[in-house]
Each structure stands twice: as C-alpha cells, then as structure tokens.
Amino acid sequence: MKQECSDCGVGFNCSSDQENKTCWCIAFPAIMPAEFEQNCRCPSCLAKAMADKIELAIQTQTLDEMLALARQYRGQTGLLEHVDYTIEAPDYVFSKWYHLKRGSCCGNGCRNCPY
C-alpha cells in the first residue's frame, strides 16, 4: 500500500498486514511503541527516530539493561542505516546499538563503543 511519510512527506510502500500485525518495520528494534493507528514514517525517517530513541535509552538505562535489550537482535541479518551505522564518506561508522548487539568490546577503540 502506498503511504506518505508523516515526517518528510516522501512516498513509500508500506507492507503492513493489519490481520497479522506485521510490517517491514518489524526489523527495527522494539524501542518505540508501534500502533497501527499511528501515521507511518518512511524507512529513513523511522530509522532516524529509532536512533534517537536508542540514544536516549542508552543515556537513561544501565549497560546491563541495554545489553539485555540488544541481545534479542544479535542474530538479525542486515544492518539498518542510522540505527546500526551511519556513513561518513567513505567510511561506515558503527553505532553504540551495533556494538551492544555484538555483546562485547572488540578492543579496537571504536568511536561509539559503549563498554
């Protein structure tokens, strides 16, 4: 179904299934409440909003709480721009969320290491 993003106005395809309560956005971490009655955001705007919510959660919750939340997403395939990484041409910069999903520090002195 064709939708218009409630944030930026761009058109995008929404694959929501009201009956089964599923959508493409299910790949995003369960940080924000989702309700089918709310206005949809395009993938890019939703990812940016998610990144903001994750950053707030990291600031207000303990490392153990965030690790428990992130653990659910360790097996997730594919990375989400703005959630797992940003691009600072030509480099990919992994987010704190990405590192939390890894579950431990790699010892490389990463900019966004939460450990």
VEXZABA-156755 format. One record per residue: residue number from 0; x, y, z of N, C-alpha, C in turn; chain. Coordinates in steps of 0.02 Angstrom, whole numbers, padded with zeros to 5 digits. Layout:
REM VEXZABA-156755
R  num      nu      nv      nw     cau     cav     caw      cu      cv      cw  chaine
R  NUM       X       Y       Z       X       Y       Z       X       Y       Z       A
...
//
This chain:
REM VEXZABA-156755
R  num      nu      nv      nw     cau     cav     caw      cu      cv      cw  chaine
R    0   00042  -00058   00000   00000   00000   00000   00045   00062   00000       A
R    1   00029   00110  -00041   00067   00172  -00046   00050   00217   00012       A
R    2   00102   00243   00046   00095   00287   00103   00135   00351   00091       A
R    3   00120   00401   00130   00160   00462   00130   00189   00470   00200       A
R    4   00254   00480   00205   00287   00486   00269   00260   00546   00308       A
R    5   00242   00535   00370   00214   00589   00412   00267   00639   00433       A
R    6   00332   00622   00424   00386   00669   00441   00410   00709   00381       A
R    7   00429   00675   00327   00460   00710   00271   00415   00716   00209       A
R    8   00360   00679   00208   00313   00684   00152   00329   00641   00092       A
R    9   00385   00605   00093   00403   00562   00037   00357   00502   00033       A
R   10   00342   00479  -00027   00301   00420  -00036   00343   00356  -00028       A
R   11   00312   00305   00000   00346   00241   00008   00293   00186   00010       A
R   12   00315   00125  -00001   00270   00068   00001   00270   00038   00071       A
R   13   00210   00032   00098   00201   00002   00163   00172  -00068   00152       A
R   14   00200  -00116   00186   00176  -00185   00177   00142  -00209   00240       A
R   15   00108  -00163   00275   00076  -00183   00337   00020  -00232   00324       A
R   16   00014  -00278   00370  -00038  -00329   00368  -00078  -00322   00432       A
R   17  -00134  -00288   00429  -00175  -00274   00487  -00194  -00338   00524       A
R   18  -00211  -00390   00486  -00234  -00452   00516  -00180  -00486   00557       A
R   19  -00119  -00490   00528  -00064  -00524   00562  -00020  -00476   00602       A
R   20  -00036  -00412   00600   00002  -00360   00636   00076  -00362   00620       A
R   21   00093  -00366   00557   00162  -00366   00535   00173  -00310   00484       A
R   22   00236  -00290   00477   00255  -00238   00430   00330  -00244   00418       A
R   23   00355  -00210   00366   00427  -00210   00354   00464  -00180   00413       A
R   24   00432  -00137   00451   00465  -00103   00507   00478  -00150   00566       A
R   25   00455  -00212   00563   00466  -00260   00617   00541  -00275   00625       A
R   26   00581  -00260   00574   00653  -00271   00577   00687  -00222   00625       A
R   27   00652  -00167   00642   00680  -00117   00686   00675  -00141   00759       A
R   28   00722  -00119   00801   00719  -00138   00872   00655  -00113   00905       A
R   29   00631  -00149   00953   00569  -00131   00988   00583  -00079   01041       A
R   30   00599  -00019   01019   00616   00036   01064   00557   00084   01069       A
R   31   00521   00091   01013   00465   00138   01011   00400   00098   01008       A
R   32   00348   00121   01041   00284   00086   01035   00257   00093   00964       A
R   33   00230   00040   00938   00202   00041   00870   00128   00026   00874       A
R   34   00089   00067   00843   00018   00057   00840  -00004   00066   00768       A
R   35  -00049   00024   00746  -00070   00028   00676  -00110   00091   00661       A
R   36  -00136   00124   00713  -00175   00184   00702  -00130   00245   00690       A
R   37  -00066   00241   00708  -00023   00299   00701  -00001   00309   00629       A
R   38   00021   00369   00613   00046   00383   00546   00112   00349   00535       A
R   39   00122   00324   00476   00184   00288   00459   00239   00337   00440       A
R   40   00300   00316   00451   00359   00352   00429   00393   00310   00376       A
R   41   00429   00344   00331   00468   00308   00281   00526   00273   00317       A
R   42   00558   00225   00285   00613   00190   00318   00668   00236   00345       A
R   43   00685   00287   00308   00739   00331   00330   00718   00372   00391       A
R   44   00659   00401   00391   00635   00440   00449   00624   00396   00509       A
R   45   00598   00335   00499   00589   00290   00555   00657   00271   00585       A
R   46   00706   00258   00542   00773   00240   00566   00803   00297   00607       A
R   47   00795   00358   00584   00822   00415   00621   00787   00423   00688       A
R   48   00721   00416   00690   00683   00420   00752   00704   00364   00800       A
R   49   00714   00304   00773   00737   00247   00812   00805   00261   00843       A
R   50   00850   00288   00803   00918   00303   00827   00915   00352   00885       A
R   51   00871   00402   00880   00863   00450   00935   00837   00415   00998       A
R   52   00788   00371   00990   00759   00335   01047   00811   00288   01079       A
R   53   00851   00256   01037   00903   00211   01063   00955   00251   01102       A
R   54   00975   00308   01075   01024   00351   01109   00997   00373   01177       A
R   55   00934   00392   01180   00903   00412   01243   00902   00353   01292       A
R   56   00885   00293   01266   00884   00234   01309   00954   00219   01336       A
R   57   01005   00227   01294   01074   00214   01316   01093   00263   01372       A
R   58   01069   00325   01367   01085   00375   01417   01048   00364   01483       A
R   59   00990   00333   01480   00948   00327   01540   00945   00257   01571       A
R   60   00970   00207   01535   00969   00139   01561   01040   00115   01574       A
R   61   01045   00063   01613   01111   00036   01628   01137  -00005   01568       A
R   62   01201  -00016   01568   01232  -00057   01516   01200  -00126   01515       A
R   63   01189  -00155   01573   01159  -00222   01576   01089  -00222   01546       A
R   64   01050  -00170   01559   00982  -00166   01530   00985  -00160   01454       A
R   65   01031  -00121   01429   01037  -00113   01357   01064  -00176   01324       A
R   66   01110  -00210   01357   01134  -00273   01331   01078  -00325   01327       A
R   67   01035  -00326   01377   00979  -00373   01376   00931  -00357   01318       A
R   68   00919  -00293   01306   00876  -00274   01250   00909  -00291   01183       A
R   69   00973  -00275   01177   01008  -00286   01114   01018  -00360   01098       A
R   70   01022  -00402   01149   01034  -00474   01141   00982  -00505   01094       A
R   71   00921  -00481   01097   00867  -00507   01054   00881  -00499   00980       A
R   72   00924  -00451   00963   00935  -00433   00892   01003  -00457   00866       A
R   73   01040  -00496   00904   01106  -00519   00883   01104  -00560   00819       A
R   74   01054  -00602   00812   01050  -00644   00753   01019  -00611   00692       A
R   75   01000  -00549   00699   00967  -00513   00645   01015  -00504   00586       A
R   76   00991  -00521   00528   01032  -00512   00468   01018  -00443   00439       A
R   77   01067  -00415   00409   01060  -00349   00379   01067  -00294   00430       A
R   78   01098  -00240   00410   01108  -00182   00453   01062  -00126   00430       A
R   79   01039  -00086   00478   00994  -00031   00464   01033   00035   00469       A
R   80   01034   00072   00413   01068   00137   00414   01033   00182   00466       A
R   81   01072   00221   00501   01052   00266   00555   01041   00228   00621       A
R   82   01025   00165   00619   01016   00126   00680   01080   00088   00697       A
R   83   01106   00050   00649   01167   00011   00659   01230   00049   00638       A
R   84   01223   00095   00592   01281   00131   00566   01259   00196   00533       A
R   85   01307   00240   00524   01299   00299   00482   01356   00299   00432       A
R   86   01348   00337   00381   01401   00342   00331   01433   00411   00335       A
R   87   01497   00411   00348   01537   00472   00345   01587   00459   00289       A
R   88   01567   00478   00229   01603   00460   00168   01678   00464   00177       A
R   89   01712   00413   00159   01688   00350   00130   01678   00295   00182       A
R   90   01677   00313   00246   01677   00263   00299   01608   00248   00327       A
R   91   01599   00188   00350   01540   00169   00389   01561   00175   00463       A
R   92   01519   00208   00502   01533   00216   00573   01479   00177   00611       A
R   93   01499   00126   00646   01451   00084   00682   01427   00121   00745       A
R   94   01363   00112   00759   01331   00146   00816   01342   00108   00881       A
R   95   01324   00141   00936   01326   00107   01001   01280   00047   01000       A
R   96   01223   00055   00968   01175  -00001   00963   01207  -00061   00929       A
R   97   01242  -00050   00874   01276  -00105   00839   01324  -00140   00887       A
R   98   01363  -00101   00923   01412  -00131   00970   01377  -00168   01026       A
R   99   01321  -00142   01050   01283  -00177   01102   01258  -00244   01075       A
R  100   01236  -00246   01012   01213  -00309   00983   01270  -00359   00978       A
R  101   01331  -00335   00967   01389  -00380   00964   01399  -00415   01031       A
R  102   01386  -00379   01086   01389  -00409   01152   01453  -00401   01190       A
R  103   01505  -00375   01158   01568  -00364   01193   01611  -00315   01154       A
R  104   01661  -00288   01188   01707  -00241   01156   01757  -00280   01113       A
R  105   01771  -00254   01053   01819  -00288   01009   01891  -00266   01022       A
R  106   01899  -00213   01063   01966  -00191   01080   01999  -00146   01029       A
R  107   01960  -00123   00979   01989  -00080   00926   01982  -00006   00940       A
R  108   01956   00013   00997   01949   00084   01014   01896   00119   00971       A
R  109   01842   00085   00956   01789   00113   00914   01760   00176   00944       A
R  110   01744   00224   00903   01717   00288   00924   01654   00282   00967       A
R  111   01610   00237   00948   01546   00230   00983   01543   00170   01030       A
R  112   01599   00147   01053   01600   00089   01098   01564   00106   01163       A
R  113   01513   00069   01181   01476   00083   01243   01506   00048   01304       A
R  114   01559   00009   01295   01586  -00032   01350   01639   00005   01389       A
//
